[in-house]
Amino acid sequence: MHNRLKLNCLRIKAIAKIKHIKLNGEEIMKNSSRKRCTVSNVLVLARFLKMVGSLNKLMGFCTIFLLATSTHLRAEQQFIDVVESVTKSTVAIALDAPYKHASPRVLGTGFIVDDGSYAITNYHVVSEPLDPKYVENYVVLSGEGTVVKKIKAEIIKIDLKHDLALLKLDSILTPVALSSKNMLRPGTDIAFTGFPIGAILGIYPATHRGYVSAITPDAIPAMNSQQLNLKMMERLDSVSLIYQLDATAYPGNSGSPMYEPRTGEVIGVINKVLVKDTKESALSSPTGISYAIPVKFVIKLLESNFGKD
């Protein structure tokens, strides 16, 4: 009897231990499951944060792209507005001789300055003497296509050294603004508007863009005496700096306003003749490089006409 009681006690203890072990095992499994769940949550959170970071980067790139595109579009629209404004002040310089020509013969380009009653062009554009036997006048043509306004112009002041002429008009037109800046640095963006092919197809102003490629003297010393001429000798005595351009100008562009694309302020006057008798006279084949006279010489011409010099 005693042994049976002892055996029962041992069984009860064994069952209790088994239950305790089972409970501990379940607890361990539960804790392990919680840990796995926690690690899984951390990984999911990490992936989520990484995805959010990628989205933020993408949104940042998109924002930068949109801002750049918007800035570019604004700059392009600004340039379009500037060209429209400058074109209103750009005129064709022509010789009106009714007995010789059915319509005025376009010689070059000019632009309106000061109070709107004056125009600037290259002197060589209006250097042709007027024939007293016929009714001949220099005129400016303002407008576009076949709808143009013809205004009589009179030469009142010239600057032979810089090939500039100031014309007085019989009517008022819209003037351009002249830049007060000093010489521009190479690499500066420029634009110019004019009549490169005259009036063959009607009066249609054309605009070209480029940049200042160099600041260069308007004459260079001759390599030998045979290359010297009067114009070169006079210019070598007082050399001026002019703009050399990376842009194509044509003969009809002589006198065109060269201006800043952002503001429309005139910074120079296109010239296709000045360098041929001086800077490039020694070349058997002229380069065709385009040049421009700095606007400071235009300002001096205006000041000398109004007695401010």
C-alpha positions in Angstrom: 0.0 0.0 0.0 2.8 2.3 1.0 4.6 1.6 -2.3 1.5 2.3 -4.3 1.0 5.7 -2.6 4.7 6.5 -3.3 4.3 5.6 -7.0 1.2 7.8 -7.3 3.1 10.7 -5.8 5.9 10.2 -8.3 3.4 10.1 -11.2 1.8 13.3 -10.0 5.2 15.1 -9.8 6.1 13.8 -13.3 2.8 15.0 -14.8 3.4 18.4 -13.1 6.9 18.7 -14.6 5.6 17.7 -18.0 2.9 20.4 -17.8 5.6 22.9 -16.6 7.9 22.0 -19.5 5.0 22.2 -22.0 4.0 25.6 -20.6 7.6 26.8 -20.9 7.9 25.5 -24.5 4.7 27.3 -25.4 6.0 30.5 -23.8 9.3 30.2 -25.7 7.4 29.7 -28.9 5.2 32.7 -28.2 8.3 34.9 -27.5 10.0 33.6 -30.6 6.9 34.4 -32.6 6.8 37.9 -31.1 10.5 38.4 -32.0 9.9 37.3 -35.6 6.9 39.6 -35.8 8.9 42.5 -34.5 11.8 41.9 -36.9 9.3 41.5 -39.7 7.7 44.8 -38.8 11.0 46.5 -38.7 11.9 45.3 -42.1 8.5 46.4 -43.5 9.0 49.8 -41.9 12.5 50.0 -43.4 11.2 49.2 -46.8 8.4 51.7 -46.4 10.9 54.5 -45.3 13.2 53.6 -48.2 10.2 53.8 -50.6 9.2 57.2 -49.1 12.8 58.4 -49.5 12.8 57.3 -53.2 9.5 59.1 -53.7 10.9 62.2 -52.1 13.9 62.1 -54.4 11.7 61.5 -57.4 9.5 64.4 -56.4 12.6 66.6 -55.9 13.9 65.7 -59.4 10.4 66.4 -60.8 10.3 69.8 -59.0 13.7 70.7 -60.3 12.8 69.7 -63.9 9.5 71.6 -63.8 11.3 74.7 -62.4 14.0 74.5 -65.1 11.4 74.0 -67.8 9.3 76.9 -66.5 12.4 79.2 -66.3 13.4 78.2 -69.8 9.9 78.9 -71.1 9.8 82.3 -69.4 13.2 83.2 -70.9 12.0 82.2 -74.3 8.8 84.2 -74.0 10.8 87.2 -72.7 13.1 87.0 -75.7 10.1 86.9 -78.0 8.7 90.0 -76.4 12.1 91.8 -76.7 12.4 91.0 -80.4 8.8 92.3 -81.0 9.7 95.5 -79.1 13.0 96.1 -80.9 11.5 95.3 -84.3 9.1 98.2 -83.9 12.2 100.5 -83.6 14.1 98.9 -86.5 13.8 100.5 -89.9 15.0 99.9 -93.4 17.2 102.7 -94.8 16.4 103.4 -98.4 16.9 105.8 -101.3 13.7 107.2 -102.7 14.1 108.2 -106.3 10.7 108.0 -108.1 12.2 108.9 -111.5 14.7 106.0 -111.2 13.0 103.4 -109.2 9.3 102.4 -108.9 9.8 101.9 -105.1 12.5 103.0 -102.6 15.8 101.0 -103.0 16.7 99.5 -99.6 20.4 100.1 -98.7 20.7 98.9 -95.2 19.2 99.0 -91.7 18.8 101.6 -89.0 17.1 102.1 -85.6 15.2 104.8 -83.9 16.8 106.7 -81.0 16.4 109.6 -78.6 12.9 111.1 -78.8 11.8 109.1 -81.8 12.7 111.7 -84.4 16.2 110.4 -85.1 17.7 107.3 -86.6 21.2 105.7 -86.4 22.8 103.7 -89.3 26.2 103.1 -90.8 27.6 106.1 -92.8 28.4 103.9 -95.7 24.7 103.0 -96.1 23.9 106.7 -96.8 27.2 107.8 -98.3 25.8 107.8 -101.9 25.5 111.4 -103.1 22.0 112.5 -104.0 21.7 113.4 -107.7 20.4 117.0 -108.0 18.9 116.3 -111.4 16.3 114.0 -109.9 14.1 114.2 -106.8 16.1 111.9 -104.5 15.8 111.5 -100.7 16.9 109.2 -98.1 14.0 107.6 -96.3 13.3 105.2 -93.5 10.7 102.4 -94.1 8.8 101.3 -91.0 6.5 98.4 -91.0 6.4 94.9 -92.4 5.6 93.2 -95.7 4.1 95.5 -98.2 2.4 97.7 -95.5 5.1 100.2 -94.7 5.4 103.8 -93.7 7.9 105.9 -95.7 9.5 108.8 -93.8 11.9 111.3 -95.2 15.3 111.4 -93.5 18.1 113.9 -93.5 21.7 113.3 -92.6 22.6 115.8 -89.9 25.8 114.3 -88.2 28.4 111.7 -89.2 31.3 109.9 -87.5 33.5 108.8 -90.3 36.0 107.0 -88.0 33.3 104.7 -86.7 31.2 104.7 -89.8 28.1 106.1 -88.1 25.4 108.5 -89.3 22.7 110.3 -87.5 19.5 111.0 -89.5 16.7 113.5 -88.6 13.2 112.2 -89.5 10.1 114.0 -90.5 7.9 111.9 -88.3 8.1 110.3 -84.8 8.6 106.5 -84.3 9.2 104.3 -81.3 12.9 104.6 -80.1 15.0 101.9 -78.5 16.9 102.1 -75.3 20.7 102.5 -75.4 22.8 100.6 -73.0 25.0 102.5 -70.6 27.3 99.6 -69.9 31.0 99.5 -70.8 32.4 97.1 -73.3 30.8 93.6 -72.9 33.0 90.6 -72.2 33.5 87.8 -74.7 30.9 85.1 -74.3 28.1 87.6 -73.7 24.9 86.7 -75.6 23.7 89.1 -78.3 21.0 89.5 -80.9 20.4 91.8 -83.8 17.5 92.6 -86.0 17.6 93.9 -89.6 17.0 93.5 -93.2 19.7 91.0 -94.5 18.3 90.7 -98.0 16.9 94.2 -98.4 13.4 94.4 -100.0 13.6 91.6 -102.5 10.6 89.9 -100.9 9.2 92.9 -99.1 10.2 94.5 -95.9 10.6 91.6 -93.5 12.9 92.1 -90.5 15.0 89.1 -89.5 16.5 88.4 -86.1 19.8 86.5 -85.4 21.4 85.4 -82.2 25.0 84.7 -81.2 27.6 85.9 -78.8 30.6 88.2 -78.5 33.6 86.1 -79.5 36.3 88.8 -79.0 37.1 92.4 -78.3 39.4 93.4 -81.1 41.1 96.5 -82.6 39.4 97.9 -85.7 42.8 97.8 -87.5 46.0 95.8 -87.4 49.4 96.8 -88.6 50.3 96.0 -92.2 52.9 93.3 -92.8 54.5 95.5 -95.6 54.1 98.9 -97.1 52.2 97.5 -100.1 49.3 96.6 -97.8 49.0 100.2 -96.4 46.2 102.5 -97.5 45.0 105.8 -96.4 42.1 104.5 -94.3 44.4 102.0 -92.5 47.0 104.7 -91.8 44.3 107.0 -90.3 42.8 104.2 -88.2 46.2 103.0 -87.0 46.8 106.5 -85.6 43.8 106.1 -83.3 42.7 102.4 -82.9 39.3 101.7 -81.5 38.1 98.4 -79.9 35.1 96.8 -81.6 33.1 93.6 -81.1 33.9 90.5 -83.1 30.8 88.2 -83.2 30.0 84.6 -83.5 26.9 85.3 -85.6 26.2 85.7 -89.3 25.3 89.2 -90.5 24.7 90.0 -94.2 25.3 93.2 -96.2 21.7 94.4 -95.6 22.3 94.1 -91.8 24.7 97.1 -91.9 23.3 99.5 -89.3 21.3 96.9 -87.5 20.9 97.3 -83.7 22.8 94.7 -81.7 21.1 94.3 -78.3 20.9 92.3 -75.2 18.4 89.4 -75.6 17.1 89.9 -72.0 16.5 93.6 -72.0 16.5 94.8 -75.6 19.0 97.6 -74.8 21.2 98.4 -77.8 24.9 97.6 -77.2 26.3 98.0 -80.7 25.7 98.6 -84.4 26.3 95.9 -86.9 28.9 96.8 -89.5 29.9 94.8 -92.6 32.3 97.3 -94.2 34.4 99.0 -91.6 37.0 96.2 -91.3 37.3 95.4 -95.0 39.6 98.4 -95.7 41.5 98.1 -92.4 41.5 95.0 -90.3 41.1 92.5 -93.1 42.6 94.5 -96.0 45.7 92.3 -96.1 43.6 89.2 -96.6 43.1 88.0 -100.2 39.8 86.5 -99.1 38.0 88.3 -96.3 36.8 86.1 -93.5 33.2 87.1 -93.5 33.3 87.5 -89.8 30.7 89.9 -88.4 31.6 92.9 -86.4 29.8 95.6 -84.4 30.6 99.1 -83.3 30.1 99.6 -79.5 27.1 101.8 -78.6 29.3 104.3 -76.7 30.2 105.8 -80.1 26.5 106.2 -80.9 26.0 108.0 -77.6 29.0 110.3 -78.3 27.5 111.1 -81.8 24.2 112.0 -80.2 25.8 114.1 -77.5 27.9 116.0 -80.1 24.8 116.8 -82.1 23.0 118.2 -79.0 26.1 120.1 -77.8 26.8 117.9 -74.8 30.4 117.0 -75.6 
